[in-house]
């Protein structure tokens, strides 16, 4: 917290406490620091050139890449570097700490991971975990940015309260938050891909380098997930992926919705988009041919269960999106509009659900039933806008058979449910829902004896629904939930329970990179249509159609909200949000150049698709998860690849047929403009096959 | 005794400093609905409603960024926050529609959206439109989506918020806030707040302001505070004397005469947009692209000239329109052409004791105009480059050309070389192509986080080509 060496522009060297925000601001402004300037590495390329890496290298290998590439009729190679992303949760990092006369520290923190906040605060204060309680009421957005990054600010507040005995609040303003906290990792990739005569991928050899920033943070698991998702929804029999983490003098990059998955998947989607014209195939057809089919296995050895759902989602989008008709329309439009081009692209998502590290796949809950029949639930998950608490209320109400209004949810606290995992990996509802269900079932198991006794029926025949308790058969006596609860109290039956859940069947060898790290895969397909202006490269997103697999949805309103929000956030990463660092040798080298909302642009209303149709995949029950539901937080973000691929195709449409377009990322209007200018220039060149080679190698 | 009416209750304005924002003041009072998301008027999480003079009714509930305005500048005024619109047991129609449609996820941006949406809900001119009209920016209920252009949401992807906006009906009988529209807003209060060596003044008359300026030329003039507020919040600006001029009648003239249009410097961009009713097509095209509705509700045309930023979009339009600026001081008035006004980066001809009083647009207007803005984001973004055109083309010949450029030099710029390359020549593709090459070399654009210098240059040329494509009809047509 008080570094001897400043590792990045914005690294805090001291903290100033003040009676008012203004006083603290003036105090901080008065601090003078003598820096001794040291050499720095700002870009990922600089770090690679200098051999400056963090953590361990990883390798995933399956089949024989060299043999397959040597035998493949078509082999392409390329390079691709793409930027990270700022979380820009609307609520910046914030913590309020106080200490009572017994020395118990209480921290309210905007954190996805109260248990780890507690551990870090305890470590910083030199006390045991039981002396620290962390509470998170809710967050104003997090997206992974408060899984790890929030802890230090909580510790500063806790240290302040310990030193002064008074409550201390640490709240970053937007520029501080942007400057100080880690972001999605940007990546560099180099690849060779082999295709057979039908356009099927037979081999992929890739090196992924994540820009980790100055400290390790969660870069290793992020990289592991990137490597495990380089296949996205495509079966590639021979794979070798090397991964490493570049150490640069930037913020410590961290978790962000998708946790490396999007970066791995972007590599394969980019290469398919670039290779399709070179293979003489329509990109949509190329992608469909390569989709996983049932009984195929991922490169790390996990069977792709329910692979047929990829095809179901694909054909669902073809239907609901009227894709064939619109493709014909677009062709007609492009033929008559030299200055404007449209394109439609479809991309799939296959995303593994569970923490790669098996130990994290556990959760706890605490359910109290009070004498008046009201229910209070606690669980280890945190609410950041994803609707977790609403789903947890529904699970408790359903499991106990009471109306949702009878259930209240208490803030997430480490003294209620200990040793929790971060609310992350999309697994919040899966894990905590199962723990709540477990607690509720324990209570119900006790209550059936009470109710059975009062109703004069066998306990096995007692049913709870909508606040009523009755027998299995019609016509018998009916009790209210409250009557049963009251009777249970007088019979000295325990009316509360601690629930627990561990996800079964997971195993992962992190060194060999083999095993079955995921409980299941979430699937989805999106079709996006864009229109690109040939004068400027500016574009509009005309229509998006999505079919996504959430299992049996716990709450369609919430799930559709996650799909739409994830999609737009992904589109922001890929097309608009433009993290820029000062890479010059000037005095501001390493400074984040986009450190305010006025320079770092999020999607606004103008980026929303004009038509936005989201459907949940039907008949998608998932065995062994809470009421057949599936995780939804992260996977939809990656449906936005379809937007970037549509932009690539629209840029290509300015050139001769078969133009392969390299598209920078994010594909801002400027980037699209240069891509379409290049395509346009190709109209005037004779086709020279020696030029049909991807740049950069 | 200084007070502000908040949600119908008078609240004392004591204990505030000159630089305390409306947002911080509200939150200190326990009204924590409005939030700080960015502190620079970009995200709208701080949006609140202020009673302001209306056009179609005596008062209009006007949504503004509470993070940018000092609370002292609202003395005697009326504010409504999201708490004043409805409570969780008694939701306002706007809140209800957002809630039931899933328009609120983490909720941090929601109170701001609620206020921006409520302003449009109560706008008297909002009327239902024909259902078949293809206009993605207006709902069937007449809701103008631009009302939400200054609000950011990181969770929802906006679709449910748009659905909520388009589902709104009109205020019901007995709606207190709707009833409030028929009586005038509070008159501006003469304010003098002096705290800890800093002073906030809202004088009663222009003469008083000029007197203050003559004596203390370093006084900070504020109107909507949309620029100064950012300096205060993010860069720690703490001027010792702040003088508010936004409600001075002398600065709020609006007149469409035979030979000119007079725009008072303290008119907000929203007011000008709505009062001009399309009378100046170039400005009509510009306004929706200028920042956001929240900003336009506060920002004044005089303020935009006063900051002298090289990328203030109105300045280019005024260059193309050959406008002049009336500067006033105790020494008298003088009119300065906008073309001469900018002298360097954020430097102008305006003397420290002078105030911008009026902007004059000469009539008749050139018949062919356009405003092209190149930015990363279509709504609420700062221009990478922007171009304003006003051309006179007669019998296929360019008679006159006025082109304003932004984002390519330290000041807004007239594209003199391009104008020369066009004037007196036929309006043909080949001539325009030649001029576009000249235009691409105008200015001295730089590389920055918004765009590269080469893109900026390319966009200048592309802009002229587009202007030609849009005005092919002008070729050979007598106008």
Interface residues (C-beta under 8 A of the other chain):
Chain A: X22 X25 X29 X88 X89 X90 X91 X138 X139 X140 X141 X143 X173 X174 X175 X339 X384 X385 X386 X387 X535 X536 X538 X540 X557 X558 X560 X561 X564 X565 X566 X567 X568 X569 X576 X578 X580 X593 X594 X596 X597 X598 X599 X601 X602 X603 X604 X605 X606 X607 X608 X609 X610 X612 X668 X669 X670 X673 X674 X677
Chain B: X17 X35 X36 X37 X38 X39 X40 X42 X43 X45 X102 X105 X106 X107 X108 X109 X136 X145 X148 X149 X151 X152 X153 X154 X155 X156 X157 X158 X159 X160 X162 X230 X233 X234 X236 X374 X375 X376 X377 X378 X379 X380 X381 X382 X384 X448 X449 X450 X451 X452 X455 X458 X459 X462 X463 X465 X466 X469
